[in-house]
Amino acid sequence: MEDITIWHNPRCSKSRNALNLLEEKNINANVVKYLDDTPSKDELKEILNKLNMTVQELMRKGEAVYKELDLKSETNEEKLLDAMIENPKLIERPVIIRGEKAVVARPIEKLEELLK
């Protein structure tokens, strides 16, 4: 099996559930605490490609900073990526990467699909 990486926020129950599932399956994942070790713009673009998502789709729209920065009406992807780098809590979680594929494990069944 290819290496698996999880962009993890220990305070998030969905993120903890995903990490627990990996551990239950004896999968030793590379854990990246993305709030502390923020991905670069190139890393975000690569992940978006693997997720087959737009920048807006990967953003946590319920975060106060999303509303404060009025990102709902922003269409410039570079500006959205910059906002995610400056405010990594805007990145939806948990992101699980396996080879050339990735999922946001919400719901957890998406992680199950990735592991098949």
C-alpha positions in Angstrom: 0.0 0.0 0.0 1.2 3.5 -0.8 2.2 5.8 2.0 -0.8 7.6 3.5 -0.7 11.1 4.9 -3.4 12.8 7.0 -3.7 16.5 7.4 -4.9 16.3 11.0 -6.3 18.7 13.6 -6.3 16.9 17.0 -9.2 19.1 18.2 -11.5 17.9 15.4 -13.6 14.8 16.1 -13.8 13.9 12.4 -10.0 14.2 12.1 -9.5 12.0 15.3 -12.0 9.5 13.9 -10.1 9.2 10.6 -6.8 8.8 12.5 -8.4 6.1 14.7 -9.7 4.2 11.7 -6.2 4.2 10.1 -4.8 2.9 13.4 -7.5 0.2 13.7 -6.4 -1.0 10.2 -2.8 -1.0 11.3 -2.0 1.8 8.8 0.9 3.9 10.0 0.0 7.3 8.5 2.2 10.3 8.2 0.4 12.8 10.4 0.7 16.5 9.4 -0.7 18.9 11.9 -1.6 21.4 9.2 -2.5 24.2 11.6 1.1 24.2 12.8 2.8 23.0 9.6 0.8 25.0 7.0 1.0 23.6 3.5 2.5 25.8 0.8 0.5 27.1 -2.1 2.0 24.4 -4.4 1.0 21.7 -1.9 -2.5 23.0 -1.7 -2.8 23.1 -5.5 -1.5 19.5 -5.7 -4.0 18.3 -3.1 -6.9 20.1 -4.8 -5.9 18.3 -8.0 -5.9 14.9 -6.2 -9.2 15.8 -4.5 -10.7 17.0 -7.8 -12.0 20.0 -5.9 -12.1 23.7 -6.3 -10.5 26.0 -3.7 -13.9 27.0 -2.5 -15.0 23.4 -2.0 -12.0 22.8 0.3 -12.8 25.8 2.5 -14.6 25.7 5.8 -17.3 28.2 5.1 -18.5 28.2 8.7 -15.3 29.7 10.1 -15.7 33.3 11.3 -12.6 34.3 9.2 -14.3 33.1 6.1 -17.1 35.6 6.7 -14.8 38.3 7.9 -12.7 38.2 4.8 -15.8 38.0 2.6 -14.4 34.9 0.8 -17.8 33.8 -0.4 -17.7 36.4 -3.2 -14.0 35.9 -4.0 -13.4 34.2 -7.3 -9.6 34.7 -7.6 -8.2 31.3 -6.7 -4.8 32.7 -5.9 -6.4 35.0 -3.3 -8.4 32.1 -1.8 -5.2 30.0 -1.6 -3.4 32.9 0.1 -6.3 33.2 2.6 -6.0 29.4 3.4 -2.2 29.7 4.0 -2.7 32.8 6.2 -5.6 31.1 8.0 -5.1 27.3 7.8 -8.2 26.7 9.9 -10.1 27.5 6.6 -8.8 24.1 5.2 -11.5 21.4 5.5 -10.4 18.4 7.4 -9.3 15.8 7.6 -7.6 15.4 4.2 -6.2 11.9 3.6 -3.7 11.5 0.8 -2.8 8.1 -0.7 -0.6 8.2 -3.8 -2.3 10.2 -6.5 -5.7 10.2 -4.8 -7.0 12.1 -1.8 -10.3 12.6 0.1 -11.8 14.8 2.7 -12.9 12.1 5.1 -16.4 13.6 5.7 -18.2 11.3 6.1 -15.7 8.6 7.3 -16.9 6.3 4.5 -14.9 8.4 2.0 -11.7 7.2 3.8 -13.0 3.6 3.6 -13.3 4.0 -0.2 -9.8 5.4 -0.4 -8.3 2.4 1.4 -9.9 -0.2 -0.9 
